[in-house]
Amino acid sequence: MAFKKERRKFVTGLGSWAVGLWLASSRPQRQALAQSNKQCKGAVMKLPPVTMEGMISVEQAIKQRRTVRSYKPKMLHLEQLTKLLWSAQGVTDESRFKRAVPSAGALYPMDIYTVAGQDSVEQINAGVYHYESKKHLLTQVTAQDLRDEVAKAALFQTWMAEAPLNFVITAEYSRVTSKYGKRGVRYARIEAGHIGQNLFLQAEALGLKAGIVGAFHDKKLIDVMKIPRTHEPLLIMPVGYAA
Ligand SMILES: Cc1cc2nc3c(=O)[nH]c(=O)nc-3n(C[C@H](O)[C@H](O)[C@H](O)COP(=O)(O)O)c2cc1C
């Protein structure tokens, strides 16, 4: 809870400053801001708007989707990371704050984290990042490349650490059990499946590949990533260019 309060305070304070600066700035200024984002832990980064163009049909994405376990060490563009985050939890209806995936009672118990290396994504430093759906922001949780540690927590599935990004999908059950009781846990887990498939299909549409990992030690993963204990990790999804 303390973490959440702190994060909210940070986003509404420094965050609004960063957003304003980002929107008002010219390209060189934006590059400078991105550079400063790279310097400090706890940085807030306004993500670019999501464009609606895709390279392949939904049918093609479904047909060619496979769990991939071998990745090139090739850097992703910020736009690719942005589209992946948006597909997982992005706001798709601003007037009602509805999101890319369905959610029982529109209570949205899920959080999306991504674990990056130093050369994983342009303008992004190594670290663990949290996606703030409503503000379309990325906030840095920790500032180290933790992909090896995440793979170790996932029962030493070392192939995962080769992927530029590991998305971690978590559920905070209290947001949904407050209305639905124990059944809310089931609803949140179903929601994780929707997020997973959106990530898979978006990766395909971007010329990337994804994997999916359910075998991991929950507590070890929470400790490694330094995320709140109330955020139960349900899936890890490595994403990058297939080797
Ligand atoms: C909930 C879930 C957990 C999974 N966990 C792992 C895992 O820990 N490691 C792994 O290599 N694959 C994992 N997989 C991937 C499956 O092995 C894979 O989806 C299956 O072999 C079918 O292949 P495809 O995804 O390429 O169609 C998981 C898949 C699901 C849906």
Ligand as a Chemical Component Dictionary entry (heavy atoms), coordinates in Angstrom:
data_LIG
# 
_chem_comp.id                   LIG 
_chem_comp.type                 NON-POLYMER 
_chem_comp.pdbx_formal_charge   0 
_chem_comp.three_letter_code    LIG 
# 
loop_
_chem_comp_atom.comp_id 
_chem_comp_atom.atom_id 
_chem_comp_atom.alt_atom_id 
_chem_comp_atom.type_symbol 
_chem_comp_atom.charge 
_chem_comp_atom.model_Cartn_x 
_chem_comp_atom.model_Cartn_y 
_chem_comp_atom.model_Cartn_z 
_chem_comp_atom.pdbx_ordinal 
LIG C1  C1  C 0 -0.793 -21.032 -18.354 1  
LIG C2  C2  C 0 0.370  -21.457 -19.215 2  
LIG C3  C3  C 0 1.596  -21.686 -18.621 3  
LIG C4  C4  C 0 2.705  -22.017 -19.386 4  
LIG N1  N1  N 0 3.931  -22.141 -18.801 5  
LIG C5  C5  C 0 5.010  -22.395 -19.544 6  
LIG C6  C6  C 0 6.306  -22.423 -18.942 7  
LIG O1  O1  O 0 6.488  -22.227 -17.750 8  
LIG N2  N2  N 0 7.371  -22.665 -19.754 9  
LIG C7  C7  C 0 7.249  -22.852 -21.095 10 
LIG O2  O2  O 0 8.271  -23.051 -21.757 11 
LIG N3  N3  N 0 6.026  -22.814 -21.693 12 
LIG C8  C8  C 0 4.910  -22.576 -20.963 13 
LIG N4  N4  N 0 3.673  -22.501 -21.558 14 
LIG C9  C9  C 0 3.572  -22.606 -23.027 15 
LIG C10 C10 C 0 2.993  -23.948 -23.495 16 
LIG O3  O3  O 0 3.965  -24.957 -23.355 17 
LIG C11 C11 C 0 2.569  -23.791 -24.965 18 
LIG O4  O4  O 0 1.550  -22.823 -25.041 19 
LIG C12 C12 C 0 2.102  -25.092 -25.572 20 
LIG O5  O5  O 0 3.181  -25.988 -25.754 21 
LIG C13 C13 C 0 1.416  -24.875 -26.921 22 
LIG O6  O6  O 0 2.330  -24.277 -27.841 23 
LIG P1  P1  P 0 2.067  -22.864 -28.553 24 
LIG O7  O7  O 0 1.841  -21.831 -27.476 25 
LIG O8  O8  O 0 3.322  -22.603 -29.324 26 
LIG O9  O9  O 0 0.874  -23.010 -29.432 27 
LIG C14 C14 C 0 2.563  -22.182 -20.799 28 
LIG C15 C15 C 0 1.308  -21.958 -21.393 29 
LIG C16 C16 C 0 0.242  -21.593 -20.620 30 
LIG C17 C17 C 0 -1.092 -21.300 -21.288 31 
# 
loop_
_chem_comp_bond.comp_id 
_chem_comp_bond.atom_id_1 
_chem_comp_bond.atom_id_2 
_chem_comp_bond.value_order 
_chem_comp_bond.pdbx_ordinal 
LIG C1  C2  SING 1  
LIG C2  C3  SING 2  
LIG C2  C16 DOUB 3  
LIG C3  C4  DOUB 4  
LIG C4  N1  SING 5  
LIG C4  C14 SING 6  
LIG N1  C5  DOUB 7  
LIG C5  C6  SING 8  
LIG C5  C8  SING 9  
LIG C6  O1  DOUB 10 
LIG C6  N2  SING 11 
LIG N2  C7  SING 12 
LIG C7  O2  DOUB 13 
LIG C7  N3  SING 14 
LIG N3  C8  DOUB 15 
LIG C8  N4  SING 16 
LIG N4  C9  SING 17 
LIG N4  C14 SING 18 
LIG C9  C10 SING 19 
LIG C10 O3  SING 20 
LIG C10 C11 SING 21 
LIG C11 O4  SING 22 
LIG C11 C12 SING 23 
LIG C12 O5  SING 24 
LIG C12 C13 SING 25 
LIG C13 O6  SING 26 
LIG O6  P1  SING 27 
LIG P1  O7  DOUB 28 
LIG P1  O8  SING 29 
LIG P1  O9  SING 30 
LIG C14 C15 DOUB 31 
LIG C15 C16 SING 32 
LIG C16 C17 SING 33 
# 
